[in-house]
């Protein structure tokens, strides 16, 4: 079946679309008959898997199938092909050398094996690698003059051919070369490094074990190092054995490469005795380097949280005038695996921090330096090197350098915890959440959480809330608290305009509003209040607790009460350096819906013409403070709305009750409710009182 013949039914499907009622996403014909379950998008014949417009799963030999038959393999997610067909496929690449056969992995035909698997030359089936997967790259003679060309060899372990380096510039060169070439373990030809002014070390060849020398430079040299002005190190001293079974080494015009490095390379590669003086010229290698012939030793180090004081032994050269100064190199090093050339290149990437140290005034005095502006509780790698005059005369190339040592600064107090969110989910609990400090300055151990109840502002007691409006505070409930993203910035949102009541506030009202604003500010910025709801001296007690995670539920709090919560971060040295400064927040618990109810007896008595005196016990533990009382009363059997009387708390306390004047004698029912800082409480049950005519002089009183 040709391609056009196979997809010919599509046109019919598109031109005559009908409602398909086959269910379970089964396609149907243009006339509404159900297709085979493996069809997708329609079919030309009902119930036939060979008449499908497209296949739901796989296509093989003009038929739609739920899976590929035995001895066939999935290809591109919809076809089934044989192993012979898979082996005939080739990976498309711009570089013809990189084109390769497809492979079989878990009943699928793929362009390459997945990570951790490889295939051998006699099979196209992927097998799990033991250790690093080998990857052979046939390169002939490969010239590497940039990071980009080095990346073409990423993942290669076996180079069939030779490599020539000519790198003069590059950003972050050492690490990029290690990323691209660090897995190479074999080069079948030669390795040539020439005019590579950006290279300081060849340690990026961290796994190289064999340069076989099938082809050689000038038919003689397997390793050829020529004219590299900044090359100082060949391989890391801990590099495993590097074998060069045939051919010689050649080193010339490498002014910073000490002869000791070259002689160590002879030992490492097993080529000692093959080279003569013309192959390794002592006059053109290391002639501008202060090769370390003496190991400097540190004698003193004193650390603080932000500085390290170092002193090392005095050093004298055979010709004292050749010693110019010392340079101390240092850098942060989380691990103790660093060398002086690790990750370094001549362009300055990943370079060490350096401090010049002048020679001591007295010959016998030990040189010293103080490294400043360091990070607390941070390990630094440090070494010192003597700077001296050098000459090309063999034997006059003196120098001195210490080994790399590792020193950790002392801990300091952490910075404050970040991004504190707080909410109240009940009248007695606050939930607090935060993020760790940006600088721990030690091993973070715990958080110290302190909380203190704040009293209400005294100015709130001196206002008549029956005549003044008040915007009441609310409990703390941050809508971001349960969000996964704790980095939500607060945004200014539009608010509805206030309704114009037609009148401006008079001076007294403005004064009241300012008083209330002061109350809000004082609860935030001035925690040392002295007035509480009862008017007695308020002595706040500070509670604290150690917390070992970034979240806490504070229990046993007073309802509708403002609290200040301080959070300190503490590391392992908190006993000596202290904890961090506090990050603090303010929050109010939720109100108790029953706290403002009048629970005791309500008594009343006649107090003159059409007047009664009513009193009750105030709620003992209201929500914050009581602002006013409202009495709603109505004469029995009288139509119309009830009369509401508002009594400020100040007036209630002054008279120890409430005087109510009614329009005419009779029996009345009344209800009372409290308005606190949390809002209105519940109305009491109705109480009944009587107001008699003037001639009825008997004293009336009641207790409800």
Number of C-alpha atoms within 10 A of each C-alpha: 8 8 7 8 8 15 17 13 20 17 10 15 19 12 9 10 14 14 11 17 13 14 9 7 12 18 25 30 25 22 13 16 19 22 24 20 21 22 28 19 18 29 29 22 18 18 18 17 21 22 22 31 23 22 24 17 16 21 23 18 11 13 16 27 22 12 16 21 14 9 10 20 24 24 19 11 12 16 19 26 19 15 19 9 13 23 17 9 15 13 13 12 10 7 7 9 11 14 13 15 16 21 23 23 20 10 16 20 27 21 18 18 19 13 10 14 17 21 20 10 6 6 11 20 21 19 17 14 13 10 7 14 18 20 17 15 20 17 15 14 16 18 16 18 16 17 18 13 13 19 15 14 25 18 19 20 22 20 23 18 21 25 20 16 19 19 20 16 17 19 16 18 25 25 18 18 22 20 17 21 23 21 23 26 19 21 22 21 23 23 24 20 20 19 18 21 19 23 26 25 23 19 22 24 21 18 19 23 18 19 24 21 24 17 19 21 18 7 11 15 21 27 21 20 23 17 18 26 22 22 24 21 20 19 21 17 13 7 14 13 14 20 16 21 15 18 22 24 23 22 23 21 21 27 21 21 28 23 22 13 16 19 13 15 18 19 13 18 18 16 18 15 9 12 15 12 10 10 15 19 16 19 17 19 24 29 23 19 24 23 24 17 12 14 15 20 18 19 12 11 14 13 15 17 20 17 18 20 14 19 16 18 16 17 20 14 13 9 10 11 10 15 20 13 15 21 18 21 20 21 18 17 16 13 10 12 10 16 16 18 21 19 23 22 24 23 18 14 15 18 18 18 12 15 15 13 18 13 18 13 9 8 12 11 13 16 21 22 18 15 17 12 10 17 20 21 19 18 19 23 23 24 22 26 20 23 20 21 16 18 16 16 10 11 8 14 20 23 24 22 21 18 16 17 16 19 17 20 21 21 23 26 25 26 20 22 24 17 15 18 21 25 24 22 15 17 21 19 19 25 20 21 18 18 15 18 18 11 15 22 23 20 13 19 16 18 22 17 21 18 20 18 23 26 22 22 20 15 13 18 18 13 16 18 19 15 11 11 11 11 9 10 13 15 21 20 18 12 10 16 16 11 10 8 8 16 10 10 7 7 6 6 5 6 6 5 6 6 6 7 6 6 6 9 10 8 9 10 14 12 12 19 17 12 18 19 11 15 17 14 12 16 20 17 10 10 15 13 18 16 18 17 19 10 10 9 11 16 14 14 10 11 11 15 13 15 15 12 13 15 16 17 14 18 12 10 19 21 23 27 23 24 22 19 23 17 27 23 28 30 22 18 18 19 9 10 16 16 23 22 16 17 18 17 16 19 25 28 26 25 24 18 16 14 20 28 21 22 14 11 10 16 17 22 19 22 17 14 15 18 19 20 18 21 17 19 13 18 17 13 17 26 27 22 23 24 23 21 24 18 20 18 22 19 21 11 8 9 8 8 9 14 12 14 15 17 21 22 25 17 14 17 11 10 11 15 18 22 18 15 15 17 10 13 15 14 14 18 16 19 17 23 20 26 22 20 24 24 17 18 21 16 17 16 12 13 17 17 22 20 24 19 12 11 6 9 10 9 10 15 16 14 14 13
